[in-house]
Amino acid sequence: MKASKMAFWDSSAVLPLCMRQDETPLSVKYARQFPRMVVWWSTIVESQSGVARVSRRGELSQDKKNVVVHRLNALQSSWYEILPSESIRSAARDLLSSFSLGAADSLQLAAALKWCNEKPRGRSFVCFDKRLCDAAGQVGFSVLSS
């Protein structure tokens, strides 16, 4: 599939594809535009964490939670994961010095840079986390956000 049909997706943009959130319409739009999702290895865990958080707050019945988890698993079966490596860990450490990111977000951005061989120009980064969007834009990604 052409690179133009691919985009790196942060978990902040993945979860709205699985459950109704304010960003759901934008996530759906971006999913149509970029049907081939590239994600960091821990995206499934981060997304599952979001589902659990909403469920603990009582905002999701068990039946709806099961549907959301099923949708998340279906997405996982079709996306391309960037696996952990020493180069990603090293890049994430460097990013922490340059940007106001937490550990998980620095790993997300390092994985995105690995995906594009550190040539982000013209590559899309789908994200709804402001600090991560800012950092991704500064390193050269075309950021798709809310």
LOVEX-837986 format. One record per atom (N, C-alpha, C): atom name; x, y, z. Coordinates in steps of 0.05 Angstrom, whole numbers, plus 5000, padded with zeros to 4 digits. Layout:
// LOVEX-837986
  atom    xx    yy    zz
    CA     X     Y     Z
...
// end
This chain:
// LOVEX-837986
  atom    xx    yy    zz
     N  5017  4976  5000
    CA  5000  5000  5000
     C  5018  5025  5000
     N  5009  5045  4985
    CA  5024  5070  4983
     C  5027  5083  5011
     N  5051  5096  5014
    CA  5056  5111  5039
     C  5035  5132  5044
     N  5023  5143  5022
    CA  5003  5164  5025
     C  4978  5154  5039
     N  4973  5128  5038
    CA  4950  5116  5051
     C  4956  5107  5079
     N  4981  5112  5088
    CA  4989  5104  5115
     C  4993  5128  5133
     N  4988  5124  5158
    CA  4993  5145  5178
     C  5000  5132  5204
     N  5016  5146  5220
    CA  5022  5137  5247
     C  4999  5147  5265
     N  4989  5129  5281
    CA  4966  5135  5299
     C  4975  5133  5328
     N  4970  5154  5343
    CA  4973  5153  5372
     C  4948  5141  5384
     N  4951  5129  5408
    CA  4928  5117  5421
     C  4905  5137  5426
     N  4912  5162  5429
    CA  4891  5182  5433
     C  4872  5185  5410
     N  4881  5176  5386
    CA  4864  5176  5362
     C  4853  5149  5356
     N  4865  5128  5367
    CA  4854  5101  5362
     C  4829  5096  5379
     N  4830  5103  5404
    CA  4807  5097  5421
     C  4781  5109  5411
     N  4780  5133  5400
    CA  4755  5144  5390
     C  4743  5128  5366
     N  4759  5111  5354
    CA  4749  5093  5333
     C  4733  5070  5345
     N  4738  5064  5371
    CA  4725  5041  5384
     C  4702  5048  5402
     N  4702  5073  5412
    CA  4680  5081  5430
     C  4674  5111  5424
     N  4650  5118  5429
    CA  4641  5146  5423
     C  4655  5165  5442
     N  4669  5184  5430
    CA  4682  5206  5444
     C  4679  5231  5427
     N  4687  5254  5438
    CA  4685  5279  5423
     C  4700  5277  5396
     N  4723  5263  5397
    CA  4740  5261  5373
     C  4732  5240  5353
     N  4711  5224  5359
    CA  4703  5202  5342
     C  4699  5211  5312
     N  4684  5232  5307
    CA  4681  5239  5278
     C  4707  5244  5264
     N  4726  5258  5277
    CA  4752  5263  5265
     C  4768  5237  5261
     N  4767  5220  5281
    CA  4782  5194  5278
     C  4771  5178  5255
     N  4745  5178  5252
    CA  4732  5163  5230
     C  4741  5175  5203
     N  4741  5202  5202
    CA  4749  5216  5177
     C  4778  5208  5170
     N  4796  5209  5191
    CA  4824  5203  5186
     C  4828  5173  5179
     N  4812  5156  5190
    CA  4813  5127  5184
     C  4806  5122  5155
     N  4787  5138  5145
    CA  4779  5135  5116
     C  4802  5145  5098
     N  4814  5167  5107
    CA  4836  5179  5092
     C  4861  5162  5092
     N  4866  5150  5116
    CA  4890  5134  5120
     C  4883  5106  5130
     N  4874  5088  5113
    CA  4864  5062  5121
     C  4885  5044  5133
     N  4911  5049  5127
    CA  4932  5032  5138
     C  4944  5046  5162
     N  4938  5036  5186
    CA  4947  5048  5211
     C  4974  5036  5219
     N  4992  5054  5227
    CA  5017  5046  5239
     C  5017  5055  5268
     N  5023  5038  5286
    CA  5022  5045  5314
     C  5047  5034  5329
     N  5051  5045  5352
    CA  5072  5036  5370
     C  5063  5011  5384
     N  5081  4994  5391
    CA  5077  4968  5403
     C  5058  4969  5427
     N  5059  4989  5443
    CA  5042  4991  5468
     C  5015  5004  5463
     N  5008  5010  5439
    CA  4983  5024  5433
     C  4959  5007  5444
     N  4960  4982  5441
    CA  4938  4965  5450
     C  4935  4967  5480
     N  4957  4969  5495
    CA  4956  4971  5524
     C  4946  4999  5532
     N  4955  5019  5519
    CA  4946  5046  5525
     C  4916  5049  5519
     N  4907  5038  5497
    CA  4879  5039  5490
     C  4862  5023  5510
     N  4871  5000  5517
    CA  4856  4984  5536
     C  4855  4998  5563
     N  4876  5013  5570
    CA  4876  5029  5595
     C  4854  5050  5594
     N  4851  5062  5571
    CA  4830  5082  5568
     C  4802  5070  5571
     N  4798  5046  5560
    CA  4773  5032  5562
     C  4767  5026  5592
     N  4788  5016  5606
    CA  4785  5009  5634
     C  4779  5034  5651
     N  4792  5056  5645
    CA  4787  5081  5659
     C  4758  5090  5657
     N  4747  5090  5632
    CA  4720  5097  5628
     C  4701  5078  5641
     N  4707  5053  5640
    CA  4691  5032  5653
     C  4690  5036  5684
     N  4713  5041  5695
    CA  4714  5045  5725
     C  4698  5069  5734
     N  4696  5089  5716
    CA  4680  5113  5723
     C  4651  5108  5720
     N  4643  5084  5711
    CA  4615  5077  5708
     C  4602  5088  5683
     N  4619  5096  5664
    CA  4608  5108  5639
     C  4605  5088  5616
     N  4610  5062  5623
    CA  4609  5041  5603
     C  4598  5016  5615
     N  4575  5006  5606
    CA  4565  4981  5616
     C  4583  4958  5607
     N  4580  4935  5620
    CA  4597  4912  5613
     C  4593  4904  5584
     N  4568  4905  5575
    CA  4562  4898  5547
     C  4575  4917  5528
     N  4574  4943  5534
    CA  4586  4962  5516
     C  4617  4960  5518
     N  4627  4954  5541
    CA  4656  4950  5544
     C  4665  4927  5527
     N  4650  4905  5526
    CA  4657  4882  5510
     C  4657  4889  5480
     N  4638  4906  5472
    CA  4637  4915  5444
     C  4662  4932  5437
     N  4669  4950  5455
    CA  4692  4967  5451
     C  4718  4950  5449
     N  4721  4931  5467
    CA  4745  4914  5467
     C  4746  4897  5441
     N  4722  4888  5432
    CA  4721  4873  5407
     C  4730  4890  5384
     N  4721  4915  5383
    CA  4729  4934  5362
     C  4759  4939  5363
     N  4769  4943  5387
    CA  4798  4948  5391
     C  4814  4924  5381
     N  4805  4900  5388
    CA  4819  4876  5379
     C  4819  4873  5348
     N  4796  4881  5336
    CA  4794  4880  5307
     C  4814  4900  5294
     N  4816  4924  5306
    CA  4835  4943  5295
     C  4864  4932  5298
     N  4869  4920  5321
    CA  4896  4910  5326
     C  4904  4889  5305
     N  4884  4873  5297
    CA  4890  4852  5277
     C  4898  4863  5250
     N  4891  4889  5245
    CA  4897  4900  5218
     C  4919  4921  5218
     N  4927  4931  5241
    CA  4947  4952  5240
     C  4975  4941  5240
     N  4994  4958  5233
    CA  5023  4951  5232
     C  5036  4963  5257
     N  5048  4946  5273
    CA  5061  4954  5298
     C  5091  4958  5295
     N  5101  4980  5306
    CA  5129  4985  5308
     C  5138  4972  5335
     N  5155  4952  5333
    CA  5163  4937  5356
     C  5186  4951  5372
     N  5188  4945  5397
    CA  5210  4957  5414
     C  5237  4950  5403
     N  5256  4969  5406
    CA  5283  4964  5399
     C  5301  4983  5415
     N  5326  4977  5415
    CA  5345  4995  5428
     C  5346  5023  5415
     N  5343  5023  5389
    CA  5344  5049  5375
     C  5319  5066  5383
     N  5296  5054  5386
    CA  5273  5069  5395
     C  5276  5079  5423
     N  5286  5062  5441
    CA  5290  5070  5468
     C  5310  5094  5470
     N  5331  5092  5455
    CA  5351  5113  5454
     C  5339  5139  5443
     N  5324  5137  5422
    CA  5311  5161  5410
     C  5291  5173  5429
     N  5276  5156  5443
    CA  5257  5166  5463
     C  5271  5182  5485
     N  5293  5172  5494
    CA  5308  5186  5515
     C  5317  5213  5505
     N  5327  5214  5480
    CA  5335  5240  5469
     C  5312  5259  5466
     N  5289  5249  5458
    CA  5265  5266  5455
     C  5256  5279  5481
     N  5261  5265  5503
    CA  5254  5276  5529
     C  5269  5301  5536
     N  5293  5304  5525
    CA  5309  5328  5529
     C  5300  5351  5512
     N  5287  5345  5490
    CA  5280  5366  5471
     C  5251  5375  5473
     N  5233  5358  5484
    CA  5205  5365  5484
     C  5193  5359  5511
     N  5170  5372  5517
    CA  5156  5368  5542
     C  5137  5344  5539
     N  5149  5320  5539
    CA  5135  5295  5535
     C  5139  5277  5559
     N  5119  5260  5565
    CA  5123  5239  5584
     C  5136  5215  5570
     N  5142  5195  5586
    CA  5156  5171  5576
     C  5140  5158  5553
     N  5115  5153  5558
    CA  5099  5139  5537
     C  5097  5155  5511
     N  5094  5181  5513
    CA  5092  5197  5489
     C  5119  5199  5474
     N  5141  5199  5490
    CA  5167  5200  5476
     C  5172  5174  5461
     N  5162  5152  5472
    CA  5164  5126  5458
     C  5147  5125  5433
     N  5123  5137  5435
    CA  5105  5139  5412
     C  5119  5154  5389
     N  5130  5178  5396
    CA  5143  5194  5376
     C  5168  5180  5364
     N  5184  5168  5381
    CA  5207  5153  5372
     C  5199  5130  5353
     N  5177  5117  5359
    CA  5167  5095  5342
     C  5159  5107  5315
     N  5146  5130  5316
    CA  5137  5142  5290
     C  5161  5150  5273
     N  5182  5160  5287
    CA  5206  5167  5272
     C  5220  5142  5261
     N  5219  5120  5275
    CA  5230  5095  5265
     C  5215  5086  5240
     N  5188  5088  5241
    CA  5171  5080  5219
     C  5180  5094  5193
     N  5186  5120  5195
    CA  5192  5135  5170
     C  5222  5138  5166
     N  5238  5122  5179
    CA  5267  5123  5177
     C  5277  5151  5183
     N  5265  5164  5203
    CA  5273  5191  5212
     C  5270  5212  5190
     N  5252  5207  5172
    CA  5245  5227  5150
     C  5215  5232  5151
     N  5207  5248  5171
    CA  5178  5252  5175
     C  5164  5271  5155
     N  5179  5286  5140
    CA  5167  5304  5121
     C  5148  5289  5102
     N  5123  5299  5100
    CA  5104  5286  5083
     C  5090  5262  5095
     N  5097  5255  5120
    CA  5084  5232  5134
     C  5064  5243  5153
     N  5042  5229  5155
    CA  5020  5238  5173
     C  5021  5225  5200
     N  5014  5240  5220
    CA  5014  5232  5248
     C  4987  5240  5260
     N  4971  5220  5267
    CA  4944  5225  5276
     C  4944  5223  5307
     N  4936  5245  5320
    CA  4939  5247  5349
     C  4920  5269  5360
     N  4910  5264  5384
    CA  4893  5285  5397
     C  4905  5294  5423
     N  4930  5288  5428
    CA  4944  5297  5452
     C  4961  5322  5444
     N  4955  5344  5456
    CA  4967  5370  5447
     C  4997  5370  5449
     N  5009  5361  5471
    CA  5038  5362  5473
     C  5051  5343  5453
     N  5040  5320  5449
    CA  5051  5301  5429
     C  5048  5312  5401
     N  5025  5325  5395
    CA  5021  5337  5369
     C  5041  5359  5364
     N  5046  5376  5384
    CA  5066  5397  5381
     C  5093  5386  5375
     N  5102  5365  5390
    CA  5128  5353  5386
     C  5130  5340  5358
     N  5109  5326  5351
    CA  5109  5313  5324
     C  5111  5333  5302
     N  5097  5355  5305
    CA  5098  5376  5285
     C  5126  5389  5284
     N  5138  5393  5307
    CA  5165  5405  5307
     C  5186  5387  5295
     N  5183  5361  5296
    CA  5203  5343  5284
     C  5197  5340  5254
     N  5174  5349  5244
    CA  5169  5349  5215
     C  5145  5333  5206
     N  5130  5320  5223
    CA  5106  5306  5214
     C  5084  5325  5206
     N  5067  5316  5188
    CA  5042  5330  5183
     C  5022  5319  5203
     N  5015  5336  5222
    CA  4998  5328  5245
     C  4969  5331  5238
     N  4954  5310  5243
    CA  4925  5311  5240
     C  4913  5309  5268
     N  4899  5330  5276
    CA  4890  5332  5303
     C  4862  5344  5304
     N  4853  5350  5328
    CA  4826  5362  5331
     C  4829  5392  5331
// end
